[in-house]
């Protein structure tokens, strides 16, 4: 059994869904479970409706909903036969009617709560999965639509709910396994789940990849395929460096670092369930299904190149905490991180000295309140518009002169480095620079470490 996840651009219109049908049909003998995102830009549109309704612009919100309804109707008319369309369209209209009612309620109350935002955002995946399942069935594929909320059990942290794995695995075995045994192809929406009371939740933007990995781990899949609109993971963003190379194979650990620090092709949490079950993950292109893509596996083959890839994460804030009166005080770091935990603000990079600590976060939300708590025992400063550059490679700590080459390359462009961290995993060098210098820094580093003479053809294409 395999899990195949298709992103928004892979299901954005009738032509794209037809390509998905052909890809899934070619793997029918492997018992695929299909997970789909919302149609491209649908989630953005849903959230824009919510903001408009929250601001009291009910008619504007309903107009956006009408446009999304028309888009799904058009696709249904192009993709689904008359008999199945007679069933599908009332289902879609019932969903859109409920969406309209939700928007009216938000507009009346002038309140878009996290719970309402989850209900709103869930419509994209619910609608696309209904449409894709009907399109498959119209073409003779034995598809069965399955609402992900009957399978993915989460806690109640709306907009960023945490999956509950034992409960989810039991639901998958009860709801998905019987369909597979009947020779059916389950089609499910990613990103959405429900708490134990059946209230709709979501696991965060981009969470359809994560859903696919959760389903793959829970069903003990032989592999998980993430279908997107690029040929795989690249050595860096090809929009910044047109000579970027495709990575043929990479380890789970390396892929996780890159995903967390800005490689947009993969959701950061995706590989965690796969790691636990040692299930290989493939990044593939639905517009170019003949390409082998990128294989993510527990242990990647040895690579002669120093680095596998360079990623960047923008919109970073540095928080500096200085407390001379707590010099060598027991529990100083614990006190700092307890405050971050209280405000539920995750930390990316940490640098420490005797009396000061510098940390980076990727959100401005809650920082003033955090700083107020920290200021009770320390001086606090924070600066925004920074970026993290992460360079990932195998055992770079064991290779002398690597850091010197990195920072010499940056010095050629007069790029100032604010913080430096070399991870305990021995596979990355991470540093912080000004956000406006990201593109130039990546170009300098890619030019330094990905020359043709340094490219390992067994790992890069």
N, C-alpha and C positions, 0 to 999 in steps of 0.2 A: 504494500500500500504506500502511496506517495501523497504528499500535500502540495498543491500548486496554488500559489497566491498571485493574483493579477492586480497591479496597481491601477490608479485612476486613469492614466493615459492609455492603458491596455483595454479599458472598457468605456472609453469616452464617447463612442458613437457606434453606429451599426457596423461600419467597416472594421473597427477595432474588435468588436465582439465576435464578428465572423472569424477573424484571425485566431481569437481565443478558442473558439469552437474547434478549429482545425488542429490547434496545438493539443488540446485535451483529447480529441479523438485519436490522435496518434499514440497516446499513452493509456488508452482505455484498458488495455490488458494488464496495467499495473495498479488497477483499482484507485484512481485518483479521487481525492477530496479537494474541491475547488473553493478557494477563499477569495472574495473580491472586495476591492475598495469601492467607495462611491465614485460615480463618474467624475472625470477630471473637473476641478473647480466647484463641484457640487457642495462640498463641505464649506468652502469659503462663502458660497452663496447663502447657505443655511445660516451661518454665523452672522452674515451681513443682515439677513432678515431679522435675526434676534436683536441685533444692535438697533436696527431701525424701529422695531416694535418697542424696545426698552426706552427709546427716546420719544415715544408717542407717535411715531410716523407709521400708523397702522396700514394706511393705504399703500405706502411704499413697500412695506414688508410683504403684504399680500400680492403686490404686483410681482415682486421677485419670486414668490412661491408659484405664481401663475406661469412665469417663464420656465421655471424648473419642471413644472407639471407638463407643459407643452413639449419640452425637450424629451422627457421620458415617453410621452405619447408618440412622438415622431419615431423614436427608436423602436417602440413596440410595433408600430405599423410596418416598419421596414424589416423587422426581424422575426416576428411571430405570426404563425398561420392563423387563419380566421377562427378556427375552433378554439384554440388556446387563447387567442386574443380576447375572445368573448368572456373568458374567465379572468384573464390578467388585468384588463383595463378597470373593471370594478374594484379589484384589489388595490391597484395603484391609486385610483380615485379615493378610496376609503382612507388610504394613508395620507393623501394630500388634503383631504377634508379635515382629518385629525390635526395635520400640521397647521392648517388655517385657523382652527380653533385654538391651538396652542399660541399662535402669534397674537390672536385677539386677546387672549388672557394676559399675555406679557404686556401688551400695549395698555390694557385696562389698569393693570397694577403698576406699570412703569417699573417692572422688576424682572430682570433676567437672572434668576438664581442658578447656581451650579447644577442643581437637579434639572431645571428647565433646559439649561444649555446641553446637558446630556441627552435629554429627550429630543431636542432639536437636531443635534449633530448626528444622532443615530439614524435619522431618516435616509441619509445618503446611501449607507451600506444596505439598509433594509430594501430600499427601492431597487438598487442595482442588482442585488442578489436575486430578487424576484424576476427581474427582466432577463438576466443571464440564464437562469434556470429554464424559463419559458422558451428562450431562443434556442437553447440546447435541445429541448424536447421537440421543438418544431423541426429540427434537423435530424431527428432519429436517435439522438443521444439519450440514454435513459437517466435523465437528470431528475433530482428531487430537491426542491427548495427546503432549506432548514434554517429557521430563525436562530441565529447565534445566541440569543438571550436564553434559549433553552439548554445551552451547553456551557457557555463561559460564565462561571460563577465568580463574582468579585466581592470585595468589601464595599463600603458605601462612601468612599472618597470620590465624590462626583468630579468629573473631568479628568481625573488621573487615578482611577480605581486600580486596586491591586488584585490580580487574579488569585483565587483560592484553588490551589492545584489538586488536592485530594477530591474536593467536590466536583471540580471541572472534569477530572479524569473519569469519575463515575458517570457523569452526565454524557460524556462522549461515548463511553462504552454502551450506555443505554440507548442513545439516540442516533449515533452515527454508525456504529458497528452493524446493526441490523440492516441498514440500507446497503452497506457494502456487501453483506452476505447475500442480498437479493440481486446483486449485480448493478445497483443504482450508483449514480454519481452525485453525492451530496454537494450542493452549492450553498455556501454560507457567506454572510457578510463579515468582514474583519472589524476590529476597532470597538465593537459593541458587545456588552454583556449585561448581566443583571445581578443584583445582590440576592441574598437568600430569600428576600420577600418578593422577588420578581420585579423590583423597580429598576428601570433602565439605567445603565452606567456606561461609561466609555473609559478606555485605558490610555487615553492621550492621543494627540495628533500624530499621525503616522503609525498608529498602533496596529494596522492590518498585518504588517510583517510579524509583529509580536504574536498576534492571534494565530497566524499560520504556524509559528514555531510551537506555541502552546498545544495546538491541535495535533501537530506532528509528534510531539513528545508524548502526549496523552494516548495516542493511538499506536505508538511505536512504529512510526513510518520508517521506510528504508531510506528516504531522502525528503528534503523540503526544497521546493523550487520557488524562488522569488522572481516573478516576471515583471520587468519594468520597461523603460524605453531607452536603456543604454546597454552596451554589450557586456557589462560586468563592472567590477571594481577597477578603478584606474589608479595609476601612480599619483595623479593629482587631478584637479578639476580641469578638463580639457578646454573649458572656456577661458581659463587663465593661461594654460600651457597647451597649445594645439598639438604638441608632440608627445603628450601624455600616452603611456602604454597601458594596455589591458593586462591585469594580473590574472594569470591562469589559475593559480592555486595559492591559498593563503591560510594560515592557521586561525582557529577560533579566537585565540588570544589577540592576534594582530588585528583581525577584523573588528573585534569588539572595541579596541582602542580607537581605530579609525572612525567607526560609526559614532562613538561617543563624542569624539572631537571634530565632528563636522562632515564626515563623508555621507552625503545625503542619500546615497543609493540604498542604504540599509538602516533600519531603525535600531538605535543602540541596544535595546533589550532583546532583539531577535535571537541572538546566538545563545543566550543563557539556557533556555530549555533544551536547545539542540546539544549544547555542551554536556549537559547532565545525562542525556541519553546517547551521546556520541553519534548523532545523526548528521550526515553531511548536508550542507546548505549550498544551493547553487543560485547564483545571480545570473539571470538570462534576459534576453531582449525579445519581447513579443513582436517587434517589427523586423527582427532578424533572427528567427528561431534556429537557423542553421549554425549560428555562432555558438561555440562551446561555453562561453561566458566565464564566470569565475567560480571555482569550487572552494568552499570553506570547509576545512576538515580539522580533526583534532591535532594531527601532526602534519605539518607541511614539509615537503622535501627540502633538503639543504639548498640554500641560495647563495650564489657567489656575490651578488650585489649587496652593498652595505645596507640600503634601505629598500623597503617594499613600496612605501607610499608616503605622501605628505598631505595632511588635512588641516583645515582651519576652522575655528569656531569664533564667530564674531559676536558683537553685543555683550562683551564681557566687562564686568566691573571689578576693579581691584579694591579690596578693603584692607587697610593697614591698621593694626592694633598695636599700640606702643604703651607699655606699662612699666616704667622704671621702678615704681614702688613695689612691684612684684618680682623684682630680680631674684631668680633662682627659687621662687615660691613654689611649693608643692601644689599641684592641682591647677596651675595656671592654664595650661592647654585644655584641660578638661573643662574648666569654667567657660572658656571661649566656645568650645564645640557644643556644650550644653545649651548655650544661647542660640547657636545656629540651629540646633535640633528643635528648640522651643518654637522658633519661627519657621520651621520646615523649609529652610533654605539650604540646598545642597552645595557643596564646595567642589571645585574642579582641581585647582592647583594650590599647594601650600608651600610657603618658604618661611623658615624660622631663623631667628638669631637669639642672642641671650635674653633680650627683653622685648623683642618685637616679632610679630607674626603678620605675614602678608598672605591673603587668600583671594581667590577669584571665584566669582559667582556669575551665572549667565542670566540673571534676571534682576531688574531694578525694583521689582515688587517687594515690599516689606523691608527694604534696606534702611530707611529712616528709623523705623521702629527697632530694628536690629541694632543700629548704631546707638540708639538711646540706651538700650540695655547694656551694651558693651561699655559705654562711656561711664558707667557706674564704677568701673575699676581700671579704665584705661583711656588713653587718648585715641580717638578714632578718626581716620580720614578715608574717603573713598573717591575713586575716579572712574568714570565710565569711558565708553568708546575705545575699549581695548579689544585685543583678539589673542586667541591661543593658537599657536602653530604646533602641531604634533607630527613628529617624524618617527615612523615605525619601521623596525628592522630586526633581524635575528641576532641576539646576543651581542648587541653593539657595545655593551660595556667591556667586552673582552677584546675589542679591537682598538688599539692605540691610535690616537690622533683624530678620531671621528669628531669629537666636540670642537677641536681646533679648526677642522675644515668647515664645520657648520657655521661657526661664528666669524671665521675669516670671510666666508661668502657673504654673510650679512653685512660685515664691515665695508665691503666693496660698494654696497649701496647706501652706506651711512645710516643703516637701520639700527636704532637703539633698542636694546633688550631690557625689559623691566624686571622680569622674573625668569628663573630657570629651574627646571625640575627634570631629573632623570628617574623614571619610574622603577620601583623595586622589581618589576617583572623582567627587567633587563632588555625590553624590546622597544623602548621609546625614549626620545628626547623631546621635552615639551618646554616651550618658553612663551612669554607674553610680550607683545609689541603693540604699537598703535594700530587701531583698526584700519586707518587709511593706507597703511603700508603693507597690507596683507598680500595683494597681488604681486607687488614688486619683490617681496621676500620669497614667495613661492617660486617665482620665475628664477631668481638667483639660485635658490637651493635645488630646484629641479635641474637647472643647467649644470650645477656642480656634481650632482650625484647620479644623474640618469643620462650620462653621455653614452653613445652607442658602445664604446669600449667597456662600459661597466654593466651593461644590461645582460642578465642571465636569460638566455633564450628558453630555458626549460621552465622558467617561472613567469616570464613576460612575453606578450605577443605584440 
